[in-house]
């Protein structure tokens, strides 16, 4: 199974933070993108042991918004 994760970099902590939109509990963090990826794989695997997720929403994409 493949899931799309949203990833952000926290300037305050220096950590990479990621979550799967609509998948309750599917979030993690890491010092590097590789560590975050590994951590997300682990948490998603754990959550899937409880059964297939009932996703509350679906990731569509991003948009640039210009403000004048």
C-alpha positions as CSV (number, residue, x, y, z in Angstrom):
1,X,0.0,0.0,0.0
2,X,1.1,3.5,-0.7
3,X,0.2,6.6,1.3
4,X,1.0,10.3,0.7
5,X,2.6,12.1,3.6
6,X,2.7,15.8,4.2
7,X,6.1,16.8,5.5
8,X,7.1,20.0,7.2
9,X,10.4,21.2,8.7
10,X,10.1,22.8,12.2
11,X,12.5,25.7,12.5
12,X,12.1,25.8,16.2
13,X,13.1,22.1,16.9
14,X,14.9,21.3,13.6
15,X,12.8,18.2,13.2
16,X,11.0,17.0,10.1
17,X,7.4,16.3,10.9
18,X,5.1,14.2,8.7
19,X,1.5,13.0,8.7
20,X,-0.8,11.2,6.3
21,X,-3.9,13.3,5.8
22,X,-7.1,11.6,7.0
23,X,-5.3,8.7,8.6
24,X,-5.8,9.0,12.3
25,X,-2.6,8.4,14.2
26,X,-0.4,8.3,11.1
27,X,2.2,11.0,12.1
28,X,5.8,11.0,13.2
29,X,9.0,13.1,13.3
30,X,12.7,12.6,12.7
31,X,16.0,14.4,12.6
32,X,16.4,13.7,8.9
33,X,14.1,12.9,6.0
34,X,15.3,9.3,6.0
35,X,14.6,8.9,9.7
36,X,11.1,10.4,9.2
37,X,10.4,8.1,6.4
38,X,11.4,5.1,8.5
39,X,9.4,6.3,11.4
40,X,6.3,6.8,9.2
41,X,6.6,3.3,7.8
42,X,6.8,1.9,11.3
43,X,3.7,3.8,12.6
44,X,1.7,3.0,9.4
45,X,2.6,-0.7,9.6
46,X,1.5,-0.7,13.3
47,X,-1.8,1.1,12.5
48,X,-2.5,-1.3,9.6
49,X,-2.3,-4.3,12.0
50,X,-5.6,-3.0,13.4
51,X,-7.2,-3.3,9.9
52,X,-7.4,-1.2,6.7
53,X,-7.8,2.5,7.5
54,X,-11.1,4.4,6.9
55,X,-9.4,7.5,5.6
56,X,-11.3,10.7,6.7
57,X,-9.9,12.7,3.8
58,X,-7.8,12.3,0.7
59,X,-4.7,14.3,-0.1
60,X,-5.2,16.2,-3.4
61,X,-2.2,18.5,-3.7
62,X,-0.9,21.9,-2.9
63,X,-1.6,25.4,-4.2
64,X,0.3,28.6,-4.4
65,X,-1.8,31.5,-3.2
66,X,-0.7,35.1,-4.1
67,X,-1.8,37.8,-1.7
68,X,-1.6,41.4,-3.0
